[in-house]
Amino acid sequence: MKIAIISTAFPYRGGIAQYTGILYERLRDRGHEVIVITFRRQYPKILFPGKTQLESNQASDPRITSERILDSIGPWTWFTAFKRLKEFCPDLILFKFWMPFFAPCFGSICWLAKKYLDSKIVYICDNVIPHEKRPGDIALTKFAFKKADGFIVQSHVVEKDLLSLYPRAEYRYVPHPVYDIFGETLSREAARTLLNVDDAKVILFFGYVRKYKGLDLLVQAMPEILTSVKIKLMIVGEFYADEAGFRKMIEDRGVADQVLIHSGFVPDEQVNKYFSAADVVVLPYKSATQSGIVQLSYHFNKPCIVTDVGGLAEVVVDGKTGYVVRPNDPGAIARAVVQFYAEDREFRFSENVKAEKQKYSWDRMLDALEEIAID
């Protein structure tokens, strides 16, 4: 089958670009002919809160070859992308959808493809209704989806959102596959030596720091945690929220000596040392659909403590691969961390993760895409 993927991709960075790279590689491994059309400008600088949108090493990525055609706010490039599709003549066009900002671009390409090509159009939906809502989101999303033939949803929350817009949508539910591109697990001792961390107990918050991810709740939980167990909290990721405000919050609560901050994007080849050094990963989110951080944690066989929002409780099995706690409650987070250590759950939970993560294979995703393409 000839497949075109339209998504963010290398040399752009972040979980969705990494997902696209893995998907491209796995589809090719199955014998499909695949092209990836990505952005030459993904976000205007004025709308991007981070330091850079691109990987630091842009020379190559062994997993993917992408064509940088699209400008998210340049309609002339949408027509250029369509012309590339017309030249390639795909059987299946896959769009990776995560926010309505891209709806005019994606929807316009869909309209052209549906009118002039005989291609099946499928959206892989990270979100349908975004975390941080803005006026016009629903209308934009409907425009993007109007010409689609089918959808892949990766959590039941996204499934519900899709059906609220299109009750008769053709779709498949496939949980988000495990990210498996970040190398092997290091020994805990080796990882902590690399990071200069010598405490016996380490919890990890990893990923972009945004308001909805609830890092403030975890910081608020730290004093209560430290009354029962001595730990280090590693905060690792680029701040899209007020970094100075978080640092002040940490200082004000008197926990600065027990918090390590790595502020900045982590290159793929360095991810494994942070997860290898940690005992458990904490996701104190205030809202969510699903999170690639859980699938990344599972790759390293790490249990997770998550809040009961979105689809997080679909992936973390409470009392088996981690804990699921009440959202917006620092006390609940603190009690889960303390319980994790008091009951010495790390080994048992990690063994359970090894079994549980078998559900989240890329083969399940590829099977679903092939099924929906030929229906």
TIKERO-47721 format. One record per residue (C-alpha): residue number from 1; residue in one letter; y, x, z. Coordinates in pm, 1 decimal. Layout:
N
{NUM 'A' {Y X Z}}
...
REM end
This chain:
375
{1 'M' {0.0 0.0 0.0}}
{2 'K' {356.3 116.1 -69.2}}
{3 'I' {569.7 78.1 242.4}}
{4 'A' {942.1 132.9 296.1}}
{5 'I' {1072.2 169.7 652.1}}
{6 'I' {1441.3 103.6 716.4}}
{7 'S' {1537.7 233.9 1057.8}}
{8 'T' {1708.4 506.1 1249.2}}
{9 'A' {1502.4 822.6 1203.7}}
{10 'F' {1524.1 1199.8 1221.3}}
{11 'P' {1772.9 1373.0 1227.8}}
{12 'Y' {1895.5 1096.0 1458.8}}
{13 'R' {1763.0 1120.6 1809.1}}
{14 'G' {1630.4 881.5 2070.2}}
{15 'G' {1324.0 668.9 2126.9}}
{16 'I' {1360.0 444.4 1821.9}}
{17 'A' {1395.0 740.7 1586.6}}
{18 'Q' {1089.5 897.7 1749.6}}
{19 'Y' {899.2 570.4 1710.8}}
{20 'T' {986.5 565.9 1339.5}}
{21 'G' {856.5 920.0 1300.3}}
{22 'I' {523.8 836.2 1461.5}}
{23 'L' {490.7 513.5 1258.6}}
{24 'Y' {561.5 702.1 933.8}}
{25 'E' {299.5 964.1 1016.1}}
{26 'R' {31.4 712.8 1119.3}}
{27 'L' {83.9 493.7 812.6}}
{28 'R' {48.7 797.2 587.6}}
{29 'D' {-266.8 898.5 773.4}}
{30 'R' {-412.0 561.1 672.1}}
{31 'G' {-344.6 637.9 307.8}}
{32 'H' {-27.4 434.5 257.7}}
{33 'E' {257.7 568.4 46.8}}
{34 'V' {564.1 557.5 274.5}}
{35 'I' {935.9 623.9 244.3}}
{36 'V' {1195.6 605.1 522.0}}
{37 'I' {1554.3 502.1 452.7}}
{38 'T' {1787.7 589.6 736.8}}
{39 'F' {2155.4 634.7 810.2}}
{40 'R' {2405.5 890.8 698.3}}
{41 'R' {2635.6 722.5 952.6}}
{42 'Q' {2462.8 518.4 1219.8}}
{43 'Y' {2754.8 427.5 1447.7}}
{44 'P' {3126.4 490.3 1398.9}}
{45 'K' {3232.3 749.2 1656.6}}
{46 'I' {3459.1 500.1 1830.3}}
{47 'L' {3156.5 279.7 1911.7}}
{48 'F' {2921.8 557.2 2024.9}}
{49 'P' {2936.4 639.5 2398.1}}
{50 'G' {2727.2 957.1 2387.6}}
{51 'K' {2802.1 1316.3 2293.1}}
{52 'T' {2618.9 1327.5 1960.6}}
{53 'Q' {2391.7 1099.1 1761.6}}
{54 'L' {2192.8 1382.2 1603.7}}
{55 'E' {1917.4 1619.5 1708.4}}
{56 'S' {2038.3 1967.3 1795.9}}
{57 'N' {1794.5 2119.3 1545.7}}
{58 'Q' {1837.8 1926.0 1222.0}}
{59 'A' {1647.0 2165.7 999.4}}
{60 'S' {1322.9 1971.2 985.2}}
{61 'D' {1081.0 1740.8 1159.6}}
{62 'P' {715.1 1792.2 1071.2}}
{63 'R' {641.9 1423.3 1124.6}}
{64 'I' {886.9 1267.4 882.6}}
{65 'T' {1087.5 1296.3 564.6}}
{66 'S' {1377.2 1050.8 561.7}}
{67 'E' {1641.7 960.7 306.1}}
{68 'R' {1991.3 939.9 455.9}}
{69 'I' {2148.4 662.0 250.6}}
{70 'L' {2290.0 395.0 479.8}}
{71 'D' {2631.7 365.5 638.4}}
{72 'S' {2612.4 89.6 898.0}}
{73 'I' {2965.9 -25.4 808.4}}
{74 'G' {2963.8 71.4 438.9}}
{75 'P' {2840.4 -220.9 223.8}}
{76 'W' {2831.5 -6.1 -90.1}}
{77 'T' {2551.3 199.8 71.2}}
{78 'W' {2349.2 -113.4 138.9}}
{79 'F' {2337.0 -171.5 -235.4}}
{80 'T' {2240.7 193.6 -287.9}}
{81 'A' {1953.0 147.3 -43.6}}
{82 'F' {1842.1 -161.1 -234.3}}
{83 'K' {1843.6 37.5 -558.4}}
{84 'R' {1617.3 294.3 -391.8}}
{85 'L' {1384.5 13.1 -287.8}}
{86 'K' {1385.5 -123.8 -641.2}}
{87 'E' {1292.8 220.2 -772.1}}
{88 'F' {1011.0 256.7 -516.2}}
{89 'C' {892.2 -104.7 -555.1}}
{90 'P' {729.4 -141.0 -210.0}}
{91 'D' {462.5 -393.0 -119.2}}
{92 'L' {604.3 -404.6 234.4}}
{93 'I' {954.1 -341.6 372.9}}
{94 'L' {967.7 -276.4 747.7}}
{95 'F' {1291.5 -305.5 943.5}}
{96 'K' {1314.7 -168.7 1297.6}}
{97 'F' {1552.8 -408.0 1475.8}}
{98 'W' {1709.5 -333.8 1812.3}}
{99 'M' {2064.4 -472.7 1807.6}}
{100 'P' {2277.1 -721.4 1608.6}}
{101 'F' {2529.4 -452.4 1511.8}}
{102 'F' {2295.8 -362.8 1224.0}}
{103 'A' {2238.4 -722.2 1114.8}}
{104 'P' {2494.6 -728.1 828.3}}
{105 'C' {2339.1 -414.1 681.1}}
{106 'F' {1976.4 -519.2 725.2}}
{107 'G' {2036.4 -882.6 631.6}}
{108 'S' {2215.0 -789.5 308.6}}
{109 'I' {1932.7 -559.8 203.9}}
{110 'C' {1684.6 -837.0 283.6}}
{111 'W' {1875.7 -1084.1 69.9}}
{112 'L' {1876.6 -847.1 -227.6}}
{113 'A' {1511.0 -754.9 -181.9}}
{114 'K' {1402.9 -1116.3 -157.5}}
{115 'K' {1596.3 -1211.1 -470.6}}
{116 'Y' {1493.9 -921.5 -693.2}}
{117 'L' {1174.0 -769.0 -553.1}}
{118 'D' {826.1 -897.4 -481.4}}
{119 'S' {803.0 -729.8 -139.4}}
{120 'K' {690.8 -864.7 197.1}}
{121 'I' {964.9 -821.2 458.8}}
{122 'V' {867.3 -765.2 823.7}}
{123 'Y' {1083.1 -685.6 1126.8}}
{124 'I' {951.4 -481.5 1419.2}}
{125 'C' {1162.1 -619.5 1702.9}}
{126 'D' {1253.6 -409.2 2003.8}}
{127 'N' {1496.4 -684.1 2098.0}}
{128 'V' {1597.0 -1017.0 1949.8}}
{129 'I' {1867.7 -1100.7 2201.8}}
{130 'P' {2027.5 -774.1 2321.7}}
{131 'H' {2060.5 -650.6 2680.9}}
{132 'E' {2439.2 -635.4 2663.6}}
{133 'K' {2537.7 -961.1 2496.8}}
{134 'R' {2846.2 -1008.0 2281.0}}
{135 'P' {2994.6 -1308.1 2097.9}}
{136 'G' {2832.3 -1359.7 1760.6}}
{137 'D' {2501.6 -1189.8 1847.0}}
{138 'I' {2286.8 -1493.9 1770.4}}
{139 'A' {2457.1 -1566.4 1438.5}}
{140 'L' {2421.1 -1203.6 1329.6}}
{141 'T' {2055.2 -1189.9 1427.8}}
{142 'K' {1982.7 -1510.3 1237.4}}
{143 'F' {2149.5 -1360.4 930.1}}
{144 'A' {1931.5 -1049.9 955.6}}
{145 'F' {1610.3 -1249.0 1003.3}}
{146 'K' {1672.8 -1530.8 755.7}}
{147 'K' {1479.8 -1378.6 464.4}}
{148 'A' {1202.2 -1217.2 670.1}}
{149 'D' {840.2 -1305.9 604.0}}
{150 'G' {714.3 -1195.7 943.1}}
{151 'F' {779.1 -1020.3 1271.0}}
{152 'I' {613.5 -785.3 1516.4}}
{153 'V' {713.0 -843.1 1880.1}}
{154 'Q' {621.0 -594.7 2152.2}}
{155 'S' {665.0 -802.8 2466.4}}
{156 'H' {634.0 -1168.6 2555.9}}
{157 'V' {1004.2 -1177.4 2643.0}}
{158 'V' {1091.1 -1078.3 2285.8}}
{159 'E' {832.8 -1328.0 2161.8}}
{160 'K' {1008.0 -1603.2 2357.7}}
{161 'D' {1348.4 -1499.1 2223.0}}
{162 'L' {1220.3 -1498.0 1865.6}}
{163 'L' {1068.2 -1843.4 1899.1}}
{164 'S' {1390.7 -1975.4 2049.6}}
{165 'L' {1557.7 -1892.1 1717.0}}
{166 'Y' {1265.2 -1955.8 1481.5}}
{167 'P' {1001.1 -2180.2 1641.5}}
{168 'R' {774.6 -2149.1 1336.6}}
{169 'A' {812.1 -1776.2 1285.1}}
{170 'E' {514.1 -1586.6 1147.2}}
{171 'Y' {458.5 -1303.5 1392.0}}
{172 'R' {213.0 -1080.9 1574.3}}
{173 'Y' {236.3 -976.4 1938.2}}
{174 'V' {149.5 -607.3 1975.1}}
{175 'P' {249.5 -415.8 2289.1}}
{176 'H' {467.6 -109.7 2239.0}}
{177 'P' {235.3 185.8 2164.6}}
{178 'V' {229.8 495.1 2383.6}}
{179 'Y' {461.0 778.9 2282.8}}
{180 'D' {224.0 1070.3 2229.7}}
{181 'I' {441.4 1335.6 2064.3}}
{182 'F' {571.5 1521.4 2366.7}}
{183 'G' {298.4 1775.3 2422.9}}
{184 'E' {45.1 1818.2 2697.8}}
{185 'T' {88.5 1766.5 3067.9}}
{186 'L' {172.8 2088.4 3249.0}}
{187 'S' {38.2 2169.3 3591.6}}
{188 'R' {267.7 2031.7 3859.5}}
{189 'E' {324.8 2379.3 3997.3}}
{190 'A' {420.0 2522.9 3657.1}}
{191 'A' {657.2 2234.7 3579.7}}
{192 'R' {830.9 2255.3 3915.8}}
{193 'T' {867.3 2630.4 3882.7}}
{194 'L' {1035.1 2583.3 3545.4}}
{195 'L' {1271.8 2326.5 3699.4}}
{196 'N' {1323.3 2518.7 4024.3}}
{197 'V' {1201.0 2221.7 4226.6}}
{198 'D' {1000.6 2309.5 4535.3}}
{199 'D' {981.1 1981.6 4726.9}}
{200 'A' {638.8 1829.9 4775.6}}
{201 'K' {740.6 1484.1 4654.0}}
{202 'V' {942.0 1409.0 4337.3}}
{203 'I' {1038.4 1077.5 4175.7}}
{204 'L' {1189.2 1056.4 3827.2}}
{205 'F' {1450.9 840.9 3655.9}}
{206 'F' {1444.4 928.8 3285.0}}
{207 'G' {1639.5 820.4 2977.6}}
{208 'Y' {1986.7 714.1 2873.7}}
{209 'V' {2188.8 598.6 3172.8}}
{210 'R' {2326.8 254.4 3097.4}}
{211 'K' {2450.0 -12.4 3337.6}}
{212 'Y' {2154.2 -243.6 3276.0}}
{213 'K' {1907.4 30.0 3373.0}}
{214 'G' {2000.1 -0.5 3740.2}}
{215 'L' {2035.6 363.3 3842.8}}
{216 'D' {2291.9 248.8 4098.4}}
{217 'L' {2018.4 46.7 4270.4}}
{218 'L' {1793.8 350.4 4295.2}}
{219 'V' {2076.7 559.4 4438.7}}
{220 'Q' {2144.4 284.6 4693.5}}
{221 'A' {1773.7 290.8 4786.2}}
{222 'M' {1769.5 665.0 4856.8}}
{223 'P' {1897.7 662.6 5219.1}}
{224 'E' {1627.1 411.7 5318.3}}
{225 'I' {1358.6 611.4 5135.5}}
{226 'L' {1464.9 934.2 5305.9}}
{227 'T' {1431.7 784.3 5653.8}}
{228 'S' {1055.6 763.1 5590.0}}
{229 'V' {967.4 1031.9 5338.8}}
{230 'K' {1130.2 1351.3 5217.3}}
{231 'I' {1162.5 1339.2 4837.9}}
{232 'K' {1367.3 1468.9 4551.8}}
{233 'L' {1504.8 1226.4 4291.8}}
{234 'M' {1539.9 1375.8 3943.7}}
{235 'I' {1788.1 1191.6 3721.6}}
{236 'V' {1730.9 1311.3 3366.1}}
{237 'G' {1921.6 1177.9 3067.5}}
{238 'E' {2250.9 1136.7 2891.1}}
{239 'F' {2507.0 920.0 3069.0}}
{240 'Y' {2635.7 624.0 2867.0}}
{241 'A' {2786.9 493.9 3191.1}}
{242 'D' {3035.9 653.1 3430.8}}
{243 'E' {2874.4 983.8 3530.6}}
{244 'A' {3153.5 1073.5 3772.3}}
{245 'G' {3111.8 736.8 3941.2}}
{246 'F' {2739.3 796.0 3990.1}}
{247 'R' {2798.5 1143.5 4129.7}}
{248 'K' {3049.7 1001.2 4377.6}}
{249 'M' {2803.2 729.9 4479.7}}
{250 'I' {2541.7 996.6 4548.1}}
{251 'E' {2786.7 1200.2 4754.4}}
{252 'D' {2911.4 897.5 4946.6}}
{253 'R' {2557.7 806.6 5051.5}}
{254 'G' {2490.4 1156.2 5179.2}}
{255 'V' {2190.3 1216.8 4950.9}}
{256 'A' {2332.7 1482.1 4716.9}}
{257 'D' {2095.6 1751.0 4846.4}}
{258 'Q' {1798.5 1533.8 4751.6}}
{259 'V' {1917.4 1440.5 4401.4}}
{260 'L' {1887.6 1665.5 4096.8}}
{261 'I' {2081.8 1562.7 3786.7}}
{262 'H' {2006.8 1689.6 3437.3}}
{263 'S' {2291.0 1532.7 3242.5}}
{264 'G' {2227.7 1542.1 2871.6}}
{265 'F' {1978.2 1456.2 2604.3}}
{266 'V' {1637.4 1619.9 2651.5}}
{267 'P' {1482.1 1777.1 2339.1}}
{268 'D' {1125.5 1666.2 2263.2}}
{269 'E' {975.0 2002.6 2353.1}}
{270 'Q' {1122.2 1988.0 2705.3}}
{271 'V' {1025.3 1632.5 2798.8}}
{272 'N' {682.2 1726.3 2934.1}}
{273 'K' {814.4 1947.1 3213.8}}
{274 'Y' {1008.9 1660.8 3375.8}}
{275 'F' {719.8 1415.8 3367.5}}
{276 'S' {470.1 1683.5 3473.5}}
{277 'A' {685.4 1766.6 3776.6}}
{278 'A' {709.1 1403.4 3893.3}}
{279 'D' {471.4 1201.0 4106.6}}
{280 'V' {598.5 862.4 3990.4}}
{281 'V' {858.5 728.6 3746.6}}
{282 'V' {1106.5 464.6 3866.5}}
{283 'L' {1265.8 207.5 3633.4}}
{284 'P' {1502.7 -4.0 3846.8}}
{285 'Y' {1626.8 -207.6 3548.0}}
{286 'K' {1851.6 -510.2 3588.7}}
{287 'S' {1743.5 -648.9 3251.2}}
{288 'A' {1491.7 -545.5 2988.1}}
{289 'T' {1270.6 -654.6 2701.4}}
{290 'Q' {1029.6 -364.2 2707.7}}
{291 'S' {1087.6 3.6 2775.0}}
{292 'G' {955.3 303.2 2588.9}}
{293 'I' {991.2 498.1 2914.2}}
{294 'V' {681.5 326.1 3054.2}}
{295 'Q' {483.2 420.9 2743.0}}
{296 'L' {617.2 774.3 2770.2}}
{297 'S' {513.4 786.3 3137.4}}
{298 'Y' {167.5 660.5 3047.1}}
{299 'H' {127.0 942.7 2795.4}}
{300 'F' {153.5 1181.4 3091.9}}
{301 'N' {-66.6 953.0 3308.6}}
{302 'K' {221.9 882.8 3543.5}}
{303 'P' {240.2 559.3 3745.0}}
{304 'C' {563.5 361.3 3742.1}}
{305 'I' {767.8 157.0 3986.6}}
{306 'V' {951.5 -110.0 3787.7}}
{307 'T' {1156.6 -418.6 3853.1}}
{308 'D' {1024.5 -758.1 3745.6}}
{309 'V' {1252.6 -802.3 3445.2}}
{310 'G' {1171.2 -855.8 3079.8}}
{311 'G' {832.7 -729.6 2975.1}}
{312 'L' {801.6 -445.0 3227.0}}
{313 'A' {550.3 -636.9 3438.0}}
{314 'E' {338.0 -689.1 3125.7}}
{315 'V' {272.9 -314.9 3107.5}}
{316 'V' {280.2 -199.9 3469.9}}
{317 'V' {-4.8 -363.9 3658.8}}
{318 'D' {119.4 -423.1 4012.8}}
{319 'G' {-93.2 -239.1 4267.2}}
{320 'K' {-298.0 -69.8 3995.3}}
{321 'T' {-79.6 143.7 3766.2}}
{322 'G' {230.6 120.7 3983.9}}
{323 'Y' {439.4 -140.9 4156.9}}
{324 'V' {647.4 -431.6 4028.9}}
{325 'V' {932.5 -521.5 4263.6}}
{326 'R' {1202.7 -783.2 4289.7}}
{327 'P' {1503.7 -700.0 4068.0}}
{328 'N' {1852.2 -614.5 4196.1}}
{329 'D' {1712.1 -521.1 4537.4}}
{330 'P' {1750.5 -158.0 4653.2}}
{331 'G' {1540.4 -237.5 4960.6}}
{332 'A' {1247.1 -348.9 4745.6}}
{333 'I' {1267.9 -27.5 4545.6}}
{334 'A' {1280.1 179.4 4865.6}}
{335 'R' {978.7 1.3 5015.9}}
{336 'A' {772.9 57.3 4699.5}}
{337 'V' {849.9 430.7 4694.9}}
{338 'V' {765.3 463.5 5064.3}}
{339 'Q' {442.3 265.4 5019.7}}
{340 'F' {343.3 481.2 4722.0}}
{341 'Y' {351.1 791.8 4939.2}}
{342 'A' {235.5 636.8 5267.7}}
{343 'E' {-80.3 502.7 5103.3}}
{344 'D' {-129.1 815.8 4889.9}}
{345 'R' {-157.0 613.1 4569.4}}
{346 'E' {-76.8 881.2 4311.3}}
{347 'F' {-430.7 989.6 4214.9}}
{348 'R' {-574.9 637.7 4204.7}}
{349 'F' {-281.8 497.5 4006.3}}
{350 'S' {-292.6 788.5 3761.0}}
{351 'E' {-662.6 732.5 3698.8}}
{352 'N' {-590.7 364.8 3636.6}}
{353 'V' {-314.7 456.9 3391.4}}
{354 'K' {-563.4 663.0 3188.2}}
{355 'A' {-772.1 349.9 3137.4}}
{356 'E' {-485.3 102.0 3099.4}}
{357 'K' {-303.3 297.8 2829.3}}
{358 'Q' {-594.1 254.5 2589.7}}
{359 'K' {-449.3 -93.0 2521.6}}
{360 'Y' {-137.5 62.5 2374.3}}
{361 'S' {-275.1 240.3 2070.3}}
{362 'W' {-100.0 290.9 1738.2}}
{363 'D' {-408.8 154.6 1563.9}}
{364 'R' {-334.4 -190.2 1706.3}}
{365 'M' {17.3 -174.3 1563.7}}
{366 'L' {-103.4 -59.0 1221.1}}
{367 'D' {-374.0 -325.9 1209.3}}
{368 'A' {-113.8 -595.4 1282.2}}
{369 'L' {122.2 -466.5 1013.2}}
{370 'E' {-153.5 -459.9 755.7}}
{371 'E' {-265.0 -811.2 850.6}}
{372 'I' {81.2 -962.4 830.6}}
{373 'A' {148.0 -783.1 501.5}}
{374 'I' {-150.3 -940.5 324.7}}
{375 'D' {-134.9 -1291.0 477.9}}
REM end
